[in-house]
């Protein structure tokens, strides 16, 4: 695991942390997101929401994409260029491109909860906790960008 790396350019205000794809590393990832979000001035409730969304996205990466593989998950947190949003980017190497499905509708989530069905709530949770979720493929890396407005 590498320690957080901060950008030397103060105007960019970014930091990066790489962790092995292990569930035990999620606490380190959450602490990093919380610290960087607070450093950039995100309000406490939004810090909680963003750190939970990053945790859930990373859990899905570990569970469904890279568990047992040597690749690290990299998280970069930065203040948006206009200073009005916090952006956390998760990326990881994978031979296969991630093809996201749209988040399930609320009625579908309610039915899963009523029937005590296991799993299937993570994508909905991530989308409900942040203002924007974007997916991309850059070379051999899958990228998930989570954005939370500052106000």
Sine and cosine of phi, psi and omega as CSV:
sin_phi,cos_phi,sin_psi,cos_psi,sin_omega,cos_omega
0.00,0.00,0.68,-0.74,0.04,-1.00
-0.99,-0.17,0.52,-0.85,0.07,-1.00
-0.95,0.31,0.30,-0.95,0.00,-1.00
-0.88,0.48,0.68,-0.73,0.05,-1.00
-0.94,-0.33,0.83,-0.56,0.02,-1.00
-0.99,-0.17,0.59,-0.80,0.05,-1.00
-0.92,0.40,0.64,-0.77,0.06,-1.00
-0.98,0.20,-0.27,0.96,0.02,-1.00
-1.00,0.02,0.96,-0.26,-0.08,-1.00
-0.86,0.50,-0.49,0.87,-0.02,-1.00
-0.93,0.36,-0.41,0.91,0.00,-1.00
-0.99,0.14,-0.54,0.84,0.04,-1.00
0.73,0.69,0.86,0.51,0.01,-1.00
-0.82,-0.57,0.39,-0.92,0.07,-1.00
-0.57,-0.82,0.49,-0.87,-0.05,-1.00
-0.75,-0.66,0.64,-0.77,0.08,-1.00
-0.73,-0.68,0.71,-0.71,0.09,-1.00
-0.90,-0.44,0.71,-0.71,-0.01,-1.00
-0.73,-0.68,0.48,-0.88,0.11,-0.99
-0.91,0.41,0.44,-0.90,-0.02,-1.00
-0.98,0.20,0.94,0.33,-0.01,-1.00
-0.77,-0.64,0.65,-0.76,-0.02,-1.00
-0.85,0.52,-0.53,0.85,0.02,-1.00
-0.90,0.43,-0.28,0.96,-0.01,-1.00
-1.00,0.03,-0.12,0.99,-0.04,-1.00
-0.88,0.47,-0.58,0.82,0.02,-1.00
-0.89,0.45,-0.65,0.76,0.04,-1.00
-0.89,0.45,-0.66,0.75,0.02,-1.00
-0.90,0.43,-0.71,0.70,0.03,-1.00
-0.88,0.48,-0.70,0.72,0.01,-1.00
-0.87,0.49,-0.66,0.75,0.02,-1.00
-0.88,0.47,-0.75,0.66,-0.02,-1.00
-0.89,0.46,-0.67,0.74,0.01,-1.00
-0.88,0.47,-0.72,0.69,-0.03,-1.00
-0.91,0.42,-0.70,0.71,-0.02,-1.00
-0.93,0.37,-0.62,0.78,0.02,-1.00
-0.91,0.42,-0.66,0.75,0.04,-1.00
-0.91,0.41,-0.66,0.75,0.01,-1.00
-0.86,0.50,-0.57,0.82,-0.02,-1.00
-1.00,0.03,-0.07,1.00,0.10,-1.00
1.00,-0.09,0.25,0.97,0.05,-1.00
-0.92,0.39,0.63,-0.77,-0.02,-1.00
-0.93,0.36,0.45,-0.90,-0.12,-0.99
-0.81,0.58,-0.71,0.71,-0.01,-1.00
-0.89,0.45,-0.63,0.77,0.01,-1.00
-0.94,0.35,-0.55,0.84,0.08,-1.00
-0.87,0.49,-0.72,0.70,0.03,-1.00
-0.86,0.51,-0.71,0.71,-0.03,-1.00
-0.91,0.42,-0.72,0.70,-0.03,-1.00
-0.92,0.40,-0.68,0.74,-0.01,-1.00
-0.91,0.41,-0.59,0.81,0.06,-1.00
-0.93,0.37,-0.65,0.76,0.02,-1.00
-0.90,0.44,-0.69,0.72,0.04,-1.00
-0.89,0.45,-0.68,0.73,0.03,-1.00
-0.85,0.53,-0.72,0.69,-0.03,-1.00
-0.92,0.39,-0.67,0.75,0.04,-1.00
-0.89,0.45,-0.69,0.73,0.02,-1.00
-0.91,0.41,-0.61,0.80,0.07,-1.00
-0.86,0.51,-0.71,0.71,0.03,-1.00
-0.90,0.44,-0.63,0.78,0.05,-1.00
-0.87,0.48,-0.74,0.67,-0.01,-1.00
-0.89,0.45,-0.75,0.66,-0.09,-1.00
-0.91,0.41,-0.65,0.76,-0.17,-0.99
-0.94,-0.35,-0.22,0.98,-0.13,-0.99
-0.83,-0.56,-0.70,0.72,-0.20,-0.98
-0.78,-0.63,0.09,1.00,-0.05,-1.00
-0.84,0.55,0.73,-0.68,0.02,-1.00
0.99,0.14,-0.03,1.00,0.02,-1.00
-0.99,-0.14,0.42,-0.91,-0.06,-1.00
-0.98,0.21,-0.16,0.99,-0.06,-1.00
-0.92,0.40,0.57,-0.82,0.07,-1.00
-1.00,-0.05,0.38,-0.93,0.15,-0.99
-0.99,-0.14,0.78,-0.62,0.00,-1.00
-0.95,-0.31,0.74,-0.67,0.04,-1.00
-0.86,-0.50,0.82,-0.57,0.08,-1.00
-0.89,-0.46,0.80,-0.60,0.05,-1.00
-0.91,-0.41,0.71,-0.71,0.02,-1.00
-0.44,-0.90,0.42,-0.91,0.11,-0.99
-0.98,0.20,0.71,-0.71,0.03,-1.00
-0.87,0.49,0.36,-0.93,-0.08,-1.00
-0.82,0.57,-0.61,0.80,0.00,-1.00
-0.99,0.12,-0.09,1.00,0.01,-1.00
0.97,0.24,0.21,0.98,-0.08,-1.00
-0.95,-0.33,0.11,0.99,0.02,-1.00
-0.46,-0.89,0.47,-0.88,0.07,-1.00
-0.97,-0.25,0.76,-0.65,-0.06,-1.00
-0.86,-0.51,0.83,-0.56,0.10,-1.00
-0.89,-0.46,0.83,-0.56,-0.03,-1.00
-0.92,-0.39,0.82,-0.58,0.11,-0.99
-0.96,-0.28,0.74,-0.68,0.09,-1.00
-0.60,-0.80,0.45,-0.90,-0.06,-1.00
-0.41,-0.91,0.50,-0.86,0.03,-1.00
-0.98,0.18,0.67,-0.74,0.03,-1.00
-0.40,-0.92,0.67,-0.74,0.04,-1.00
-0.93,0.36,-0.29,0.96,-0.07,-1.00
-0.90,-0.43,0.74,-0.67,0.05,-1.00
-0.93,0.36,0.65,-0.76,0.07,-1.00
-0.98,0.20,0.79,-0.62,0.02,-1.00
-0.91,-0.41,1.00,-0.07,-0.09,-1.00
-0.93,0.36,0.57,-0.82,0.14,-0.99
-0.99,-0.14,0.41,-0.91,0.05,-1.00
-0.89,0.46,0.49,-0.87,0.02,-1.00
-0.89,0.46,0.56,-0.83,0.01,-1.00
-0.91,0.42,0.44,-0.90,0.04,-1.00
-0.96,0.27,0.40,-0.92,-0.04,-1.00
-0.84,0.54,-0.63,0.78,0.02,-1.00
-0.87,0.49,-0.64,0.77,0.03,-1.00
-0.90,0.43,-0.64,0.76,0.03,-1.00
-0.90,0.43,-0.71,0.71,0.01,-1.00
-0.86,0.51,-0.66,0.75,0.01,-1.00
-0.91,0.42,-0.65,0.76,0.04,-1.00
-0.88,0.48,-0.67,0.75,0.00,-1.00
-0.93,0.38,-0.71,0.70,0.02,-1.00
-0.86,0.50,-0.63,0.77,-0.05,-1.00
-1.00,0.05,0.03,1.00,-0.01,-1.00
0.85,0.52,0.52,0.85,0.04,-1.00
-0.93,0.38,0.65,-0.76,-0.02,-1.00
-1.00,0.09,0.68,-0.74,0.08,-1.00
0.96,0.26,-0.07,-1.00,0.08,-1.00
0.99,0.12,0.11,0.99,-0.04,-1.00
-0.97,-0.24,-0.24,0.97,-0.15,-0.99
-0.88,0.48,-0.74,0.67,-0.03,-1.00
-0.90,0.44,-0.67,0.74,0.05,-1.00
-0.87,0.49,-0.72,0.69,-0.02,-1.00
-0.87,0.50,-0.75,0.67,0.00,-1.00
-0.84,0.54,-0.76,0.65,-0.03,-1.00
-0.90,0.43,-0.51,0.86,-0.03,-1.00
-0.99,0.15,-0.31,0.95,-0.06,-1.00
-1.00,-0.03,-0.37,0.93,-0.03,-1.00
-0.86,-0.51,0.19,-0.98,-0.05,-1.00
-1.00,0.08,-0.43,0.90,0.00,-1.00
-0.47,-0.88,0.66,-0.75,0.09,-1.00
-0.81,-0.59,0.80,-0.61,0.01,-1.00
-0.78,-0.63,0.57,-0.82,0.03,-1.00
-0.85,-0.53,0.59,-0.81,0.04,-1.00
-0.48,-0.88,0.24,-0.97,0.09,-1.00
-0.83,-0.56,0.84,-0.55,0.03,-1.00
-0.82,-0.57,0.97,-0.25,-0.07,-1.00
0.90,0.44,-0.84,-0.54,0.03,-1.00
-0.99,-0.16,0.29,0.96,-0.06,-1.00
-0.91,-0.42,0.69,-0.73,0.16,-0.99
-1.00,-0.02,0.64,-0.77,-0.09,-1.00
-0.78,-0.62,0.74,-0.67,0.10,-1.00
-0.84,-0.54,0.83,-0.56,-0.03,-1.00
-0.92,-0.38,0.86,-0.52,0.01,-1.00
-0.93,-0.36,0.82,-0.57,-0.06,-1.00
-0.85,-0.52,0.73,-0.68,0.04,-1.00
-0.80,-0.60,0.79,-0.61,0.04,-1.00
-0.93,0.38,0.53,-0.85,-0.05,-1.00
-0.95,0.30,-0.50,0.87,-0.05,-1.00
-0.96,-0.29,0.00,0.00,0.00,0.00
